[in-house]
Amino acid sequence: MFKKLTALLVLTILAVCALAACNESMPEIPDSGISVSGIVLCGGDPLPGAAVLVNGETAGVADVNGVFSLSGLEYGDIVAFELDGYTFSPSSHTVTGTVNDLTVLALKDGGTTGGEDPEEPDGPDLPDEPEEPDEPDLPDVPDPPDEPEEPDVPEPEALAAPHSFFAVYTESGIPAIGFSADARTEILTLIITLPSGETREAEAAARDGAFVFDGFTVAFEADLADDKLLVTLDVSEPVTLYGGFTLAAVSSAEGMTDGTSADFLSPFAAGAPEITGLTYADGILSWDAARLPDGCTFAVLANGVLVVETDSLAADISGVALPEGAAVCVAALLDGKPVAFSDALILN
């Protein structure tokens, strides 16, 4: 009985996570503009009350289920999250297109690890050292002449380091990594560290469009917006060849010191898991799956509520009482955690 209750609790939490794809309380995506919606989680549980900022201004708040939704956004807008006592990962999201399943993880700020070390007991007092006899006063030595002052040489201005890294699958399914760079950048250098520890480096003019490495190419787009250079990298080739990797970027310009980013760990595997082809006929809901890890099961959710769990690619939901217009989707679960969601299917 305890195992069944535990499984039910896990699936209920997952149903809340799935609100990013198909929760009925989320507003419909507008016909125009760019929208971003998703869920804020802390330790696997929804985190309500987190402020959602757009370009530093509060644009919304995560609801009681941790769900947030923004619309009318523009390309290059920076979406961030804020709540006292928490930090968030990713720390920010740069808008490059509509995203309906952005999952943001909140971490409580750390504290001290324990109490203070016990004090050592006082030892016995040592006898006083004998006083040294006074040294005789020496005659004053004249101060050496002052060194001539070096003329001030202005330090070169520093470029801002590339920042605000994010990873996303584009609408065509291409794995992409983006970041913001100083608008004055003339040369970009990309440094990729492979899983073997080998480092590859390539540079390109800030608007050339491709980094050519030994064995693969990383195409990129660079757009100037709001005095920032917004760079989007097509990392499909290194992802296909190596799976995971770490990258860093360096901005350079004549007469200025370089700006070097922190390392960014690519979250992509050799291919993203996905659930597609959701169809419903004669009470049977069916779907296709690709690149799922071994051991996955499937949860059928209607308006964000679990109705069926199965390990096959179809489920009989004819006996489930569903309201007209219910939004149905399928989540792939591994060890009780979602790894992929299908698009929502509206039942008429």
N, C-alpha and C positions, 0 to 999 in steps of 0.2 A: 504493500500500500504506500510506503514511504517513497519507493522509486517512482510510482505513478504520480504522486503529488509533486515530486521534484521535477519530473518531465513536464507536467502541466505548467508548473511555475516558469520553467525555462522557455517553453513555447509561448507563454503569455508575454514574457519580456521580449521575445523575438517578434511577436505580433506588433508590439509598440515600435520596435526598430523598423518594421516594414511600413510604418506610417509615412516614411520618406517617399515611398513609391505609390501607396494607394489608400491612405487614410482619408475617410470621408470628411474629417474635420478640417483638412487642408483646403485652402481656397483653390479654385480652378485656375489653371495656367492661363494668363490673358492671351488674347489673339495677337497682340503685338508687343514688342519690347523683349528683353531678356529676363528670365526669371531664375531664381535659385531657391531651392527649398531642401529641407533635410531634417535631421534630428540631432540633438545634443545628448550624449551619453556620458555617464560617470560610473565606472565600474560595471558596465553592462546595464545600468538603470537609466531611464530618462532623467535629465536634469532640467527642471523648469526654471524660468526666471532669468536665464542668461540673456543679456542685452545683445542684439544683433546690430552691428555698426556697418554703415556704408560710407567709405571715404572719411572715417572718423566721426560721423554723425549717427546717432541712434535712429535706426529705421524699423525696429521691431523688437519683440521679446519672445523667447521660446515659451510655448504654452505649457500647461500642466503635464503634457505628455512629452515635453522636450522638443516639440515640433516647431519649426519656423518656416516662413515662406516670404520671399521678397519678389517683387515684380517691378517692371519698368526700369530695369537696370541697363547700363550701357557697357559696351566693351571696354575692359580695362578698369572698371570699378573694383575697389578693394573691399571685400566683405570680411569683417573680423568679429570676434566675440569677446564679451567682457562680463565677469561676475566676481565680486570680491571673494578672495580665498581660493580662486581657481586659475589655472592656466589651461590653454586649449591647444590641441593638435588636430589639424594644422592651425597655426597661429593666425593665418589669414588665407583668403581664397580670392584670386584674381579672376574676374569675370571674363571668360572667353566665349561663352555660349550658355544656353539653358542647361541647368543641372537640377535634376529632381530627386537625387538620392545622395546628397552630400552628408556624410556622417562625420560629426565633430566629437572628438574625445576630450573630456574635461578631466584634469588631474588636480586634486587638492594640493595646495601649497605645503611643502614639507616643513618639519619642525625639528626640535632637538631629539636626540636618540635616547637620552636617559638622564639620570641624576648626576650630581657632581661627584668627583673622586673624593674618597674620605681623606681627611687631613692626617698627615703624619704626626705622631706624638712628638712633643718638644723634647729635644735631647738636652743633656746637661750643658750649662754655660761653659764656654772655653775661657781660659785665663786671658786677661788682656795682654796684647802684644806690647813689648817695651817700646816706648816712644823713641823715634829716631831723633838724633840731635839736629838742630836747625843748621841748614847749609848757609854758608856766608853769602850775602847778597853780591851778585855779579854786576859789573857795570852795564849800563844799558847799551845795547847794540843798535846803531842807527838803522832805521827801516830802509830796505832796498828801494830804489826808485820804482815808481809805478810802471808796469808794462804798458806800451801804447795800446789803446783800444782798437780791436779789429773792427773794420767797418761792417755794419749790419748787412747781411745778405738775405734777401727775402726768401723764405722757404717756398718751394713749389706747392701750388694748390693741389689738394688730394681729391681724387674721384671717389664718389660714394661707391661702396662695395655692392655688387649685385645682391639682391635680397628678394624676399617674398616668393620663394620657390613653391611650386605646386605641381601636382601630377593629375592628369585627367585623360580619359578616353574621349576623343573627338566624336562628333556625330557619325562619322564614317568608321568608327572603331579603331582609329589609329592611336597608340599610346603616345602621349605628348607630355613634356615637362616645360613649364614656363617660369619666368622670373622677371623682375624689374631691374633695369640698369640705369646708371647716370646718363642723362640725355646728351652729355658732352663726349660720350665714349666714341672713339674712332676705331679701335681694334678690340675684338672680343677673343679671349682664349678659353677653350673648354678643356678641362682635365677630367678624364674618366678613369676610375680605378675599377678593374675587373675583379670578379670573385677570386681569381688566382692571386691577387695582389699586384698584378702587372698594371702599370700606369700608361695610359695613352693621352697624348696632348696634340691639339690642333688649334690654329688661330685663323681668323677671317676678319675682313673688314666688317664693321658693325652692320652693314646692310648687304653683304655679299650673298647671303642665303644658304651657305653650306659650310660645314666643317668636314674636311676630308681626312679621315684617319687611315691607318694601315689596316685595311681589311673591311672597313665599313664607312659609311657616310651618315652624318647627322644634318639633315636639312633644317633650316630655321627661317622664321619670319620675324622681322623687327619693325615695330610701328612706334612712332613718336606720339605720345598722348600725355597731356597734363605735365609737361616738362620731364617726362620719364620715357625711357626706351623699354617697350614691352616686347620681350623676346619669347617666342614659342618654338620649342625644339621637337622635331619629329624623331623619336627615339625607337622607331619600329625595328631598325636594323640591329642595333646593339641588344635590344630586348630579345629578338629572335635568336641571335647568336649566343648570348651569354646569360639571359635571364636577368637576375639582379645585378646592380652595379651602383657605384657612388660617383657623383660628379660635383665639380666646383667650377666657377666661372671667374674670369679676371677681366676687368675693364681697364683699357689703356688709352691715353691721349698724349700728344706731343706737349712737353713742358709741364706735365702733371704727373703726380705719383699714382701708381696703380691702386685700384680697389679690388680686393680679393674676397670672394664669398666664403661662407662656411660650407663644409661638405653637405651634400643633399643625397640621401639614400633613396634610390628609385624603388618604388613599391611594386613595379610590374614584374610578373613572371613571364615565361615564354609565350604566354597567351592568356588573356583574361577569361575567367569562367563566365559563362553566360547562359541564360534561359531565354529561348525564343519560340516563335510559332505557337503562341497560346491560342487554342481554339475550343469552342464549346458546341456540341451537337448531341441531341437525344440524351441529355443528362450527363454526358461524359466530357470532362475537361481534360485536354491533352496538350502536350508541349514537347519541345526539343531542348536538349542540353548539350553544351560543348565545353571541353577543357575543365570539367569539374574534378576536384580531388577524389580519390577513392574513399568510399564510405559515406558519401553524401546521401541524405534523405531529402524529401520534398514536403513543404508545408503549404497547403492551399489556404489562402486568406481571403475573406469576403468583407469588404469595408474595414479591413484591418483586424478582423477577428478570425482566429484559427477555426477551420471547419473540418479539414481532413489532413492527415499526415500519411505519406506513402513513400516506398522506395522505388516505385515504378514511374514511368513517364505519362501516366494517366490516372484519373480519379473519378469515381462515380459520385456526383453530387446531386443526383436526382432526388434523393430523400432529404436534402437540406432545404429548409424553408428560407429562401432568400428574397429580400424585397426587390421590386422592379427597379432596374437601373443600378443594381449593386455593382461595385467595382471589385473584380476578382483578380488576384495575382498569385504567383507561385514563388516561394523562396527556397533556395537550396541551402541545406543546413549541414554543417560539419561539426561534430561534437557539440551540437546544440547552438552553434553560432552561425549566422547567415554569411554566405560567401557570394551569393548572387541573387538578384531579383529579376523577375520578368516585368515587362510592361503591364499596365493594368488593362483588363478586358471588361467592358461594360456590358452586363447582361440585360437584354431587353425583355 
